[in-house]
Amino acid sequence: MGAAMRGILTVVLLLAAGAARAQGGAGLDWWPLPGLNSAKMLEDKWDLVSSSGHSWPDGRQAIVTFWRKPAEGAQRLDIVRCIDFFDADFGALAGICQAVLVPGQPAPERQPE
């Protein structure tokens, strides 16, 4: 594994840990959605709820987006958080999406449509 990929994975873990601490009292868990990214969320017509950009001094960036399933298809799994990483020239490096799990409900058995 290259140094760049190790750095990206470290940032993903730090962001996830920070988010978990920030949500500590909310009792929310996040379920990973392999193969899903924010471009796919847009393509599948999910609604963009919120976004935030984070920059490093060397120009790298992370964009965090929150998505909601449109009302006509709303299911138990209806909020998704994606974190996308870019280099200084805004070339895509990596991304991860996760679904929020409501306390007391079982983990989803399939990925969002």
C-alpha distance (Angstrom), angle and dihedral (degrees) to the residues before:
residue distance angle dihedral
M1 . . .
G2 3.78 . .
A3 3.78 125.4 .
A4 3.82 91.5 -111.0
M5 3.81 92.7 54.5
R6 3.82 91.5 46.9
G7 3.80 88.4 51.6
I8 3.81 91.7 50.0
L9 3.79 92.5 48.8
T10 3.81 90.4 48.7
V11 3.80 90.8 53.1
V12 3.82 91.5 47.9
L13 3.79 90.7 52.5
L14 3.81 92.5 46.2
L15 3.81 91.9 49.8
A16 3.79 91.3 47.6
A17 3.81 91.8 48.8
G18 3.80 91.4 47.8
A19 3.78 91.6 48.9
A20 3.80 91.0 48.8
R21 3.82 90.7 52.1
A22 3.81 91.1 47.3
Q23 3.80 90.3 51.9
G24 3.79 93.6 42.2
G25 3.78 95.9 124.0
A26 3.79 95.2 38.6
G27 3.82 93.9 72.0
L28 3.81 92.9 -138.9
D29 3.78 125.0 150.8
W30 3.80 126.2 -164.0
W31 3.81 122.2 -139.5
P32 3.85 117.1 -154.5
L33 3.81 117.1 -119.9
P34 3.83 106.3 -155.9
G35 3.79 115.5 -150.6
L36 3.80 94.3 16.8
N37 3.82 122.5 115.0
S38 3.78 137.7 169.2
A39 3.82 92.2 -96.9
K40 3.81 89.1 58.2
M41 3.81 90.4 48.2
L42 3.81 89.6 55.9
E43 3.81 92.0 44.5
D44 3.82 90.4 51.9
K45 3.83 89.5 51.9
W46 3.80 98.6 -113.6
D47 3.81 113.5 160.7
L48 3.81 116.8 -107.8
V49 3.82 105.8 -129.8
S50 3.80 102.3 176.4
S51 3.79 143.1 -15.9
S52 3.77 138.2 -167.4
G53 3.79 134.0 -174.3
H54 3.78 126.8 -144.2
S55 3.81 122.8 -168.0
W56 3.80 135.3 -162.8
P57 3.83 122.0 -147.9
D58 3.82 90.8 -109.5
G59 3.82 91.3 59.2
R60 3.80 100.6 -100.5
Q61 3.79 114.8 136.4
A62 3.80 141.6 -163.5
I63 3.78 120.9 -156.5
V64 3.81 117.5 -159.7
T65 3.81 116.5 -161.3
F66 3.80 131.8 -179.2
W67 3.81 119.6 -151.9
R68 3.81 133.9 -166.9
K69 3.79 126.3 -159.3
P70 3.83 111.0 -116.5
A71 3.81 113.2 -99.5
E72 3.81 96.4 -109.1
G73 3.81 91.2 60.6
A74 3.80 99.8 33.1
Q75 3.78 113.0 146.1
R76 3.78 134.3 162.6
L77 3.81 87.8 -76.5
D78 3.78 102.5 61.9
I79 3.83 109.7 130.6
V80 3.82 121.5 67.7
R81 3.82 129.9 179.1
C82 3.82 118.8 -156.9
I83 3.80 126.9 -170.6
D84 3.82 115.8 -164.5
F85 3.81 123.7 -172.4
F86 3.81 125.6 -150.9
D87 3.80 135.8 -175.5
A88 3.82 123.8 -124.0
D89 3.83 90.0 -83.4
F90 3.81 90.2 51.0
G91 3.80 92.5 -107.9
A92 3.80 111.1 153.8
L93 3.82 113.7 -105.0
A94 3.80 105.9 170.8
G95 3.77 143.5 -34.9
I96 3.77 142.4 -162.6
C97 3.81 133.0 -164.3
Q98 3.79 127.6 -161.8
A99 3.80 134.2 -175.0
V100 3.78 123.0 -136.4
L101 3.78 114.9 -117.5
V102 3.78 116.2 -148.5
P103 3.82 112.8 -135.7
G104 3.79 112.1 -98.2
Q105 3.80 95.3 21.4
P106 3.81 122.5 105.6
A107 3.79 121.1 -113.0
P108 3.81 113.9 -88.2
E109 3.79 114.3 -94.5
R110 3.80 95.0 -146.3
Q111 3.76 141.3 26.1
P112 3.80 120.4 -95.3
E113 3.79 115.0 -85.6
